[in-house]
Amino acid sequence: MYVLVEIKGRQYKVEEGALLEVDKIDKDAGETLEFDSVLLVRDGEQTKVGTPYVAGAKVTAVLEEQVKGKKIVIFKFKRRKGYRRKQGHRQQYSRIKVQSITA
């Protein structure tokens, strides 16, 4: 059984016990999260597609930890002008573990 769920504007394919890295959620580690914006439910041979969401479907997850992504470097320059700018960035993510899917 798997579902497609929308979390902070992005869609994720979720199964029970899966670990996901989603955009940072401002909660503490160990807190329980519930997402009711389920777009699709696939259970064996049956598929339920929401318009836009499936009624009564819910995903329960636990916030494991807050992590930072890989560092990226933004480098701008203009040739022959002496213009160079270097900037780094690390995106923050929340790692969540899916506990149950209720359809």
Order of alpha helices (4+ residues) and beta strands (2+ residues): beta-beta-beta-beta-beta-beta-beta-beta-beta-beta
